[in-house]
Amino acid sequence: MNGIVIVDKPAGWTSQDVTAKLRGVFGTRRIGHGGTLDPMATGVLPVFVGRATRGMEFFEHAEKAYEATLRLGTTTDTEDVTGEILQKQAVSVTREQFFSALDAFRGEIQQIPPMYSALKVNGQKLCDLARKGKEVERKPRTITIHKLECLDFSGETAKLSIHCSKGTYIRTLCKDIGAALGCGGCMESLRRVQAGSYTIQEAIPLAQLIEAEMPETYLRGVDTMFTQHPSVTLTEKQELRCRNGNSFSVSLSDGTYRVYSQSGEFLMLAKVDSGVMSTIKSFFEV
């Protein structure tokens, strides 16, 4: 089986738990996921099955969209409500103050990754060090918050809609907003509603996948990752050269293309440079 399934990850499961379960469902060990979600988080988790795993590298830089709940007045060691409470403060933030504070977190900003993360320092995961009570210096990273909107504000909690670049920690964003308001804050809930071009409306609940008699019907082609690029169908001679890994002449503008056979099989992601097409990544069965 080959393809991508868009899973609606339930709370309490790690992303690795999901892929481990789906290895049995799809009967293959060749499975990976696109973008880790914390166990408490739910929502869009693209899972790559079989030969589709060749496309995972192209998903690394995909932008994400989330809906998160920020709880003001509470700071924790994990930056979310699952952690140990470090401090609790009274909250006296007005709606106007909260909305005004969000301005500083839009666009290109600096963010220090949390200790409770899978990032490695000198070969060790930060979360492993944190569990041992150790804290190490982390360098700020540049991220981009394309959209940050408040959907609801109660005075102590706020529901946020966030569209962000790869590498953004929503937990840390919540903590930093709370710090900017002077009362502290942490993430209460998180749901990923989009990853790359895949949305929550397309996502299949994990339980439904596990119980499905024909789970392969939920697989979509790996070419769905590349819909931003135009498609082109090769001649039989061009297809032969493609399958042999050779470049060949085409009458196309420079750029990146989704390339198909005469029968409609997705063959490769390719680039055209000065009238010559060459392979970026092949996806046909060998």
N, C-alpha and C positions, 0 to 999 in steps of 0.2 A: 504494500500500500504506500502511495506517495501523495503528499499534499499538505495543506495547511488547514488546521481546524482552529476556529476562534472560540476559546473556552471562556465561560463566565466563571472565574475562580471563586469558590466559596471562602468565607472567613474560616480561619483555623488550619488551612492547608498552605504549605510552602509551595513555591513554584516547582521545586524538585519533587515534592509529593505528587503533584499533578502529572508530571511527565512519567514518573515511576508507575503510576496507576495506568496511564494510557499506553505504556509499553505492552501491558497485558491485553488491553482492549483492542489494540491494533495489531498485536502479534509480531512486534518488531522491537529490537533494542535501539534502533536508529531513530531517536526522537530527541528534540531539544525545544526550548522555549525562547520566546522573544521578549526579554525584559522582565527582570525579577520583580515580583510583588511581595511585600511583607505578608506574613501569615494573617494579620488582622485585616488586610486589605482585600477587596473583592473587585471583580470586573474583568476587563479585556486582557486575556493572556493568549497570544497567538502561539500555537504549538506546531512545530514542524515535524513531519513524519516522513520517514524513508528518504528518498532522493531530495525531497524538499529541504532537508537540512543544509544542503549546499547554498541555500539562499539566506541562511541565518546571518551571515556576515553583513548583508546589505540592510538588515533590520536594526543593527547596532545604533545607528544614528537617527532612528525614527523619532519624531516628536510625539509627545503624549498629551492627553487631556484627562483631567481628574475632577471629581467633586469631593471636597474634603470638608470636615467639620473641625473648626478650631475652637478649643476651650480656653478661654482667658482665665488668668489668675492662678494657673497651676503649671509648674515646671517639673519635668521628670528626667531621669538619667537617659532614657531612650528617646525622649522628645515626643513620645505619644503616651496615651493613657495606660498602656500595658506595663510601663516602667515604674520604678520606685520614685515616689514623690520627693522632690528636693525642696520645694517651697510652695506655699499657698498664700495668696494675697487677696485682699478685697479688690473688687473690680468696680471702677466708677468711670467707665469709658462711654462717651456718648456716641450715637450713630455717626454724627459729623466727624468726630475725632477718629473713629475707626476707618471710615471711608477715606479720610485725608491721609491716614498712615499708609494705606495701600499704594499710594502714588510712588513711594520710594522703592517699591518692590516690582515695578513693571520695567520691561526692557532688559538690557544687559546688566546683570548685577553679580556681585561676588558672594559666594556661599562656602562656608566651611563644612565639609562632610561630617556627619555625626560619628561618634565612636562606635555606636551600635550599627555598623554597616559591614558589608562584605569586602570593602576596599582593603588592600594589603599594604602594609608598611614593613619593609625589610623581610618580606616573605610571610608575614603573619597577618591574619585577618584582624581588622580593628575590633570586630565584635568579640573575638576570642580574648583579645587583650582587655577589653572592657569588662568581660565576665570575671577576669582575674583581679579586677579593681585597678587596672592600670589605665592611664591616659597618656597619649602621645600627641605631639604637635601635628596638626594637619594644615596643609597649605590651602588657602582659599582658591576656589575654582570659579571660572567665569561661566555663568549659565544665562539663559535667556528666558524670561517670562513674557511670552507673547500676549497672553491675556490673563488678567486677574480681576475677577468680579465677585462682589458679595451678593449672594442670592437671598440671604436671610440673616438678620442680626437681632439677637434677643437681649443683648447687654452682656451676657457671659459666654455665649456661643455665637459663632458665625459660620454659615455655610458658604463655601467658596467654590467658584468655578475657575479652573486653572488650565491654561494651555502653555506647555513649557518644552524646553529643549531636553535632549538626552542628558543624563547625569544630574537632574534636579531631584533633590530630596524634599518631598512635600512636608515631612515631619520637621525638617530644619526651617523651611519657610514659615510654618506655623509658629515655631519657637521664636524666630527672628521678629515676626510681626508682633508677638506678645511682648518681646523685649523692647521694641521700639515704642510701644504704648506704655511701658513702665510697670506693667502688671504681670508680665510673663505669660506664657501660653504653651500649649502642646496640642498635638493632633488627636482628635477623638475618634474620627472615622475617615476612611479613604475608599473611594471607588474609582477605578480607572474606566473612563467612558470611551476612550479612543486610544489606539496605538497605531501609528502610521495611518494607513487609510482604513483600518478596521475599526468598526464602532460597536458599542454595546448592543445596538439593535440586532447585530448579526451574531452575537455571542450565544453559544449553546451552554446551558447549565451543565456542570460536570456530572451531576447525577444522571441526567438524561443521556449523556454520552456513555456512561458506564453501563446503563441498562439497555442501550440500543442493540437490536438484533443485527443491524447492518450499519455499524459506525462509520464505514467508509463513505456512506452517502453524505456525511457532514464535511468531508474533505473538499477543499477547493484547490484549484491549480496554483502552483507557485508563481505563475505569471501574474496573479492578482496583486502581487507586491509591487509590480512595475507598471501599473496602469497610467502613470504620468508620462510614460514614454510611448511614442507611436509604434504601431505594429507593422511588420512587413513579412510577406510570404516569399520563400525562396523557390527558385526553379529546381528541378531535380539535380542538375549539375552543381548548382550552388549548395544544395543540401549535402551532396556527397562530400564536397570540400569542407563544409561545416563539420560534418561528422568525423572527418579525418583531422580536424584541428587546424585546417589551413585557412588563410585569409583569401579573399577574392574580390573582384571588382564589382561595384554596384553603381547605379545611377541614382544616388541618394545624397541629400545634404548631410553635412557633418553633424554628428550627434549620437545619442544612445537610442537603441531600438530593441523592441521585443520581436524575436525572430521565430517564425513558424514554418513547418513543412507544408507541402501540398495537402496533406491529410488533416492538417490542423494541429499537429503535435507541437507543443512549445519546445523549441530546440535550445535557445540560448538568449542571454542578454548580450548584446553586441554593440560595438562602437564603429562608426564610420568616420574615417579621416582621409580627406583628399580622394574620395571615390573608392576607398578600400575598406571592406568590412572585415573586422576581426573579432574574436571571441573575448568577452569579458568574463562570462561564466556559462558553461554548458549545463543543460538540465535533461538531456535525452538519455534514455537507457542505453548502456553500452552492450 
